[in-house]
């Protein structure tokens, strides 16, 4: 379930943040803020569904997924292809997220 929650949370967070970006930087209507706020609330709720005994650990592992998802957004939505440094950094972050999330803690 976690492997589904994190990508959905990343999409919700990025979409919510992009709504604010569009309003402030791209001169879009303030109405963009409404779906942005809903999307950010969805993001926060989704992270509460991650099975972890500590919120900080769930958030830390999510960080790697967020970085990778942001680069996918960069490519798919903004039309800018990530370079080898972007991809290398994202791979390092995903390995770090796996190290945080996957071990069995007793």
N, C-alpha and C positions, 0 to 999 in steps of 0.2 A: 504493500500500500504506500509506503514511504516513497518508492520510486515513481509513483504517480502524483503524490501530493506535492513534492518539491517542484517538478516542472510546472504544475498548475499554479502553484504559489508564485513562481518566478514570472510566469506570464501575467498574472494579476498585478504583481508589483510593478513590473516594467510598463504595462499598459497604463496603470494609474499614474506613475511618474511621468510617462510620456504625455498624458493629458495635461499635466501642469506645464511641462516643457512646451507643448504646442501653444498653450494659452500665453505664456510669458515670452517665449522666444520666436514663435512663428505667427504671432498676432492673431491667434484664433479666438473665437468667441469665449466669454467666461462660462458659457454653458458646457464647455469641455470639462470644467471642474466637477460637474455632477457625476458623470460616469467614472471620472478619475477617483473621486472619493469612494464610490461604491467598490471599485476595483481594489483600492488599497484596503478597505475593510475586509473584502473577500480574502485578500492575501494574508492578513493578520489571522483571520479565522482558520484558514487552511493550515497555517503553521501550528495551530493548537492541536491539530489532528495527528501530528508526527508522534509516534510512540517513543518517547524519551522521558527519562526521569528528571531531566534538567533542561529548562528552556534554553539556556545558554549553549548547551551542546547541540541542540536541534538547530538553533540559529547559526552557529558556527559552521556546521556541516552544510546548511542551506547556502552559505556564502559562495561556496565553489559552484554549486548549481546555478546560482544567480549570475555569476560571472560568465559561465558558458552560455546561458540563455540570453544574456545581454549581447553577446557577440552574434548569436543567431538572429536576434532582433536587428542588429546593425546591418546584417547581410540581407535578410528577407524584407524588412520594412523600410530601412533607410537606403538600401541599394549599395552599400559599401562593403566590399568583400574583406573579411578579416585577413590580416597578413600572418606570416609565420610566427611573429612574436606574439600576436594575439592568441593564436592557436596553441602555442607552446605554454603561454601563461595560463590559459584555460585548462589545459591538460594537467599542469602542476596543481592547480586549484582543485580539480576533480579528484586527483589522487589524495590530496589533503583531506577533502571532504569524506572520502571513503575511509581513510585512516581514523577519522573522528567517529564516523557513524557505524561502521560495520563490526568492530570488535565486540565480543560478548563480554559484558561487564557483570561481575558477580558480586 
